[in-house]
Amino acid sequence: MDLFSQELTSPINILPQDGIVYYYGEVMEQLDAQKSFEQLFTQLPWQCDQAVVMGKLISTKRKVAWFGDDPFQYTYSQVTKQALPWAEDLLLLKVLVEEKTGEHYNSCLVNLYHSGEEGMAWHSDGEKDLKKEGAIASLSLGAERKFSFKHKENKQVVSLTLKQGSLLVMKGVTQQCWLHRLPPSKKVTEPRINLTFRTIVR
């Protein structure tokens, strides 16, 4: 799916059924988006992500940083992380995303993909720590990347390109009915930062 390369007058639900995924287009000017990318890339306390696979703890090339209103604990892939206090640059982006989406978020998992060789396999964000059917807002900075959804039952796939400064929001029963992934691509050589604003149940 190739949507407009600028902010849309109203968000589009890209899913045909069983969920809501609003695409807002580019909600940031390119210069502002690039400045935010550079600030986050150089200043956040990045760490290699970890997961337990077949009983073994592994580290990924992809790096992450986890922030929140409180030192929330968030468990996924059988590994628990504790949220850091908000970085100032992240708070400014949080305000922007909340204004655009009309939602409130109390935490953010930030992902750093160094190139297209790093991606994310099919999964859904259904961890018990997250607000049930709550909104997850994804703000993209850096390299453009393809992003895909696959229905858990009929296997229908919906894909779109996430441009720098673009905003995507998943909500409702999306996590129950659809998987999503960031497929790897050898064509992409530049890094991408993805900010996923979430609501942790207190």
N, C-alpha and C positions, 0 to 999 in steps of 0.2 A: 504494500500500500504506500503510495507516494502522496503525502498530504502537502498542503501549502507550506512554503518555507518562511512563514512569518506567523505572528500570533493570530489565532482565529477569533472571529467576532463572538462565537460561542463554542464551547467544547463539543467534540464529536465523540459519541460512544462507538468505538471501533468493533465491539463484539456483536455478533448477530443474535446471540441468545445467552441466557443463563449467567448474567453478570454485567457489570458496568466497568468499562475502562475508558475514561475520558481523556482525549488528547487535546491539549490546549494550543499546540504549536509553539513557536518561540516566544517566550514571555520576557526575555532579556535582550537588550541591544548587544550586538556581537562584541563590541569593545568591553562592555561591562562583564559579559560572560567570560571573555578571555582573561580579564583581570582577576575575576573570582577564581578561575581555574588555576592561574599561576600562584595566587595567594594560598589556596588550599594545598596545591601540589607541594609547595615548599615549606609550609608551616604546620600542617597537621601531623600528629604523632602516629604515623602509619606503622602498622604491624602486619606481617604475613597472616592471612586468615588460616584457621585450623579447622579440621574436621576429623571425626572418628570414622574410618573406613575399614570394615571387616575386623573390628577390634583394635586397630592401630591408629594412633594419632599422627596425622600428616599435616604438613604446612603447604599452602598454595603459593604460587607466584603472585596471585592477586593479593593486594593489601587492603586493609580495612581500618576504620576508626569509628568508635561508637560513642555517641554523646546523648545527654538527656537532662531534663529538668532536675532529676534526682539521680543518685547512683544506681539506676535500675539494673537488674540482672536480666539478661536476655540469652536464652539457650536455643541454639540451632545446630544441626549436624553433631549433636551430642557434646557440644562445647559451650560453656557459659562465659559470657562477657559482662563486665560491669561498666556502666556508662561513665564517661568523663564529663566534667562541667563544659557547658557550651563554649566553643571558640567564638570570638566576636564576629568574624566573617560569616560563620554559619548562622548566627542569630539573625543577621540581616537577610540572608537567603530564606530563612524560616518565615520571617515576616512577609516577604514577597509571596512565597508559596501559600501561606495562609490567606493572604488577601485574594489571590487568584482563585483558590479552591473553596473558600468559605468554610474550611475545616480547621480544627486545632490539632497540633501534634506536640507530643512531649518528648520526642526522641528522634534520633537520626543515625542510621547506619550508612557510612560513607564508604564507597568502594573505589579502588584505584586499579584500573586495567592498563598495564604498561603499553600494550599493543593489541592488535586483533588476535594474536595467538592466545590471549587469555580471555576466557568467557565464563559462562555459567550454564550448567546442565539443566534439563527440564526439572522444575520443582514448583511448589506452591508455598506461599508464606502463611502457613496455618498453625504456627507455634502458639501454645497456650498462653504465652506472655502477652500476645497481641490482643487488642480489642476485637471481639468477634464481629466480622463483617465491617470493620472499621476501614477508613481510607488509608491507603499507602500512596504517598506522592513521590514521584521519581523525577528529579531534575537532572538533566544531562549537561555536562560541560566537557569540552575537548572534542576528541574525534567523533565523527558520526558513526553510529553502529546500528546494525539491524537488530530488532527485538521481535520475538515471536511468542504467540500464545497457541496452545493446543488443547482442545476440548478433551476432558478425561474419558468421555464415553464414545462420541462419534469420531474423535481424532481429527476434527476439522482444525486447520491451522490458519491463523491470521498473523500477518507480519507487517511491520512498518519500520521506517528509518527514523531514529532519534537523532535530531540535529543538536548542535551546540545551543544551549539556552532553552531547549524545549522541555515541556512539562507534561507528564502522564500521570493519571491517578487511577488506581485500582480500588474498587469498593464493592459493597454488597456481597453476593455469593460467588464472586469471581474466584476466590482462592479455593472454594469448595468444588467448583466445576471445571476450572481451567488450570493448566500448567503454563509456566512461562520460562523463557530462557534467553540468554545472550549468546548466540552462536559464534564460534571462533571464525576469524577471517584472515587469511594471509595477505589480503589486499590492504588491510589497515595497519599502518606502521606507527601511528601517533597514539599517545595515551588518552584515556577517557576517565573522567571522574563522574560517578553516579551518586547522587544524594537521595536516600530513601527515607523520607520523613514518615514516622509511624506514631501510633499511640499505644503505649504499654499500659496494661491494666495495673493500677496501683494496688 
